[in-house]
């Protein structure tokens, strides 16, 4: 089953709440295994949000984050680089609840990180949603416009 696919523009309200697009909300929990759903049904109301190094925000469902967590947990606390990576990852992570209207509240720290003030572009990237300030996304796209063919050729 396809995950989150597409792009939408939404506004963030004065309280920092972002409406998750209806077509993405309909996909929530669809890719989770029955075992995961049985063990964690109460967790499906929340999403994991992470500050990405490119100044965007990434939203993950609990079952997707559970797989990432396994990888992070396997890193050694005794290896300085691996410990640093754990610290950087978890410093950049929060859990946000989805309210009855399908909104998540974004903290000031996360909004500032992404430069979000009013509008956002939400990109469905299969296993996650990527949230951008429209102007930042446009700058990244313009800066990298000529790289698509080379990148696609390298990885596909």
Buried (B, 14 or more C-beta within 10 A) or exposed (E): EEBBEEEBEBEBEEEBBBBBBEEBEEBBBEBBEEEBBEEBEEBBBBBBBBBBEEBBBBBBBBBBBBEBBEEBEEBEEEEEEBEEEBEEBEEBBBBBEBEEEBBBBBEEEBBEBBEBEEEBBBBBBEBBBBBBBBEBBEEBEEEEEEEEEEEEEEEE
